[in-house]
């Protein structure tokens, strides 16, 4: 499981060069859930990047989903995102 977190974090760092990137695996909180049963994990992300400046919340989420596109629905079942620009911290 930590390999998956490492791969997710690596992609996020490469794409967004964040000043902060906190990624937590919350899969244990969703045990028995259909997504968890199929192998997808639940994560909570807090990321701060210059790339989110002047972007709305939906656009920021789209950028994160695009970064992790091939992992979504297979390895990542759910991703709770808090994406902030440095000016918002």
LINWOKA-V897550 format. One record per pair of residues at least 12 apart in sequence whose ideal C-beta (glycine too) atoms are under 8 Angstrom apart, sorted by the first residue. I is the first residue (numbers start at 0). J is the second residue. D is the distance in Angstrom with one decimal. If there is no record, write none. Layout:
BEGIN
i = <I;I>
j = <J;J>
d = <D;D>
END
This chain:
BEGIN
i = <0;0;0;3;3;4;4;4;6;7;7;7;7;7;8;8;10;10;10;11;11;11;11;11;14;14;14;15;15;15;15;15;15;16;16;16;17;17;17;18;18;18;19;19;19;19;20;20;20;20;21;21;21;22;22;22;23;23;23;24;24;24;25;25;25;25;26;26;26;28;29;29;29;32;34;34;35;37;38;38;39;39;39;39;39;39;40;40;40;41;41;41;41;42;42;42;42;43;43;44;44;44;44;44;44;45;45;46;46;46;46;46;47;47;47;47;47;47;48;48;48;49;49;50;51;51;51;52;52;52;53;54;56;59;59;60;60;62;63;63;63;64>
j = <24;26;40;40;74;22;24;42;70;22;42;67;70;75;20;22;66;67;70;44;46;63;66;67;50;62;66;46;48;50;51;62;66;48;49;50;46;47;48;47;48;85;45;46;47;88;44;45;46;47;44;45;46;42;43;44;42;43;44;40;41;42;41;42;43;79;40;41;42;41;41;76;77;76;76;77;76;76;73;74;72;73;74;75;76;77;74;75;76;76;77;78;79;75;77;78;79;78;79;63;78;79;80;81;82;81;83;63;80;81;82;83;82;83;84;85;87;88;82;84;85;84;85;62;82;83;84;84;85;86;84;84;82;80;82;80;82;82;78;80;82;78>
d = <6.4;7.6;7.1;6.6;5.8;5.9;6.0;7.7;7.6;6.1;7.1;6.4;6.8;7.3;6.1;5.4;5.6;6.2;8.0;7.5;6.2;7.4;6.3;7.8;7.9;7.9;4.5;6.3;3.9;5.2;7.9;7.8;7.4;6.5;7.4;7.6;5.0;5.6;4.4;5.0;7.0;6.1;6.7;6.6;4.1;7.5;7.7;7.7;5.1;7.8;7.0;4.4;7.6;6.0;7.5;5.3;6.5;4.6;7.9;6.0;7.4;5.9;4.6;6.4;5.4;7.7;4.4;4.9;7.9;6.9;4.8;7.9;7.4;7.8;3.2;6.3;6.7;7.2;7.5;7.4;6.8;6.7;6.4;6.0;2.8;7.4;6.7;6.2;6.2;6.0;4.4;7.8;7.9;6.3;7.1;5.1;7.2;7.9;4.6;7.1;6.2;6.9;5.1;6.8;7.7;4.5;7.6;7.2;7.5;7.3;5.3;7.3;7.9;4.8;7.2;5.9;7.9;5.6;7.4;7.2;7.7;6.9;6.2;6.9;5.3;6.3;4.4;4.3;7.4;6.6;7.7;7.5;7.4;7.4;3.9;5.4;6.6;7.6;7.4;5.5;6.1;7.7>
END
